[in-house]
Amino acid sequence: MKTLEDLKKIREQTLQAMKVREGEHNCKVVVAMGTCGIASGAREVMAAILDELEKNSVTDVTVTQSGCKGLCDREPTVDVIKSGEAPITYGFVTPEKARTIVTGHIINGQIQGEWVVATQE
């Protein structure tokens, strides 16, 4: 960082990143970040989700984290909660699967059925 303009760019990028983690949107993504999830790679999954959303210029999705969901044998888990639809829980999520969930389910509305471990009615 060498100029005031550089500092303004960093500030804007940080504000954009913060908007993804809070606010009211039509879709919410929750990554389980209990110790079992973190040990299974949940941090990398979260990073992949945020990166894929940014890469695709998606700004109307809230991304957040939770504690343990009690699905330790299926970690890392990711919930996709779209307005007006039943929440979907994906299990055994890798960074690659997370990117597919973003493009397939969140952007194009296609549930990735082979990775679903739970749904709520």
C-alpha positions in Angstrom: 0.0 0.0 0.0 1.6 3.2 -1.2 -1.2 5.7 -1.7 -4.5 6.8 -0.3 -6.2 5.3 -3.4 -4.7 1.9 -2.4 -6.1 2.2 1.1 -9.6 3.1 -0.4 -9.5 0.0 -2.6 -8.6 -2.2 0.4 -11.4 -0.7 2.4 -14.0 -1.3 -0.4 -12.9 -4.9 -0.8 -13.2 -5.5 3.0 -16.6 -3.9 3.1 -17.8 -6.1 0.2 -16.4 -9.2 2.0 -18.2 -8.2 5.2 -21.6 -7.8 3.3 -21.4 -11.5 2.3 -21.3 -12.5 5.9 -24.2 -10.5 7.2 -27.5 -9.0 6.0 -30.8 -10.3 4.6 -30.6 -12.1 1.3 -32.6 -14.7 -0.6 -30.1 -17.4 0.1 -28.0 -18.2 3.1 -25.1 -20.7 3.2 -24.0 -22.0 6.6 -20.7 -23.9 7.0 -20.5 -26.0 10.2 -17.3 -25.0 11.9 -17.3 -27.2 15.0 -13.9 -28.8 15.8 -14.9 -31.9 13.8 -15.8 -29.7 10.8 -12.6 -27.7 11.0 -10.5 -30.9 11.3 -12.3 -32.2 8.2 -11.5 -29.1 6.1 -14.4 -26.7 6.7 -12.2 -23.7 6.6 -11.0 -24.6 3.1 -14.7 -25.2 2.1 -15.7 -21.8 3.4 -12.9 -20.2 1.5 -13.9 -22.0 -1.7 -17.5 -20.9 -1.3 -16.5 -17.2 -0.8 -14.1 -17.4 -3.7 -16.6 -18.9 -6.1 -19.3 -16.4 -5.1 -16.9 -13.6 -5.8 -15.7 -15.1 -9.0 -19.3 -15.3 -10.3 -20.1 -11.8 -8.9 -22.9 -13.2 -6.7 -23.7 -10.6 -4.0 -27.2 -11.6 -2.8 -26.0 -14.6 -0.7 -25.2 -14.5 3.0 -22.4 -16.8 4.1 -22.0 -17.6 7.7 -20.8 -20.4 10.0 -22.2 -22.4 12.8 -20.9 -24.7 15.5 -21.2 -28.5 15.5 -24.4 -29.8 13.8 -24.1 -33.3 15.3 -23.2 -34.8 11.9 -19.6 -35.4 12.8 -19.3 -38.5 10.6 -20.4 -36.4 7.5 -18.2 -33.3 8.0 -17.6 -30.9 6.5 -21.3 -30.0 6.1 -22.8 -27.0 4.3 -26.4 -25.9 4.6 -28.0 -24.0 1.6 -31.2 -22.2 2.7 -33.0 -20.6 -0.2 -36.0 -18.4 0.4 -39.2 -20.4 -0.1 -37.4 -23.8 -0.3 -36.6 -26.5 2.2 -33.1 -26.2 3.6 -30.6 -28.7 2.1 -27.6 -30.1 4.0 -24.6 -31.3 2.0 -22.1 -33.6 3.6 -18.5 -34.7 2.9 -18.0 -31.3 1.2 -14.6 -30.6 -0.4 -13.5 -27.3 -1.8 -14.2 -28.7 -5.3 -17.7 -29.8 -4.3 -18.3 -26.4 -2.6 -17.6 -24.7 -5.9 -20.1 -27.0 -7.7 -22.7 -26.3 -5.0 -22.3 -22.6 -5.6 -22.6 -22.8 -9.4 -25.1 -25.7 -9.5 -27.4 -25.1 -6.6 -27.0 -21.5 -5.5 -26.7 -19.9 -9.0 -28.6 -22.4 -11.2 -31.0 -23.9 -8.7 -30.0 -27.5 -9.3 -29.7 -29.5 -6.0 -26.6 -31.7 -6.1 -28.5 -34.8 -5.0 -25.6 -37.2 -4.6 -24.1 -35.0 -1.8 -27.3 -34.3 0.2 -27.3 -35.8 3.6 -30.4 -34.1 5.1 -33.3 -32.0 4.2 -35.9 -30.2 6.3 -39.5 -29.9 5.4 
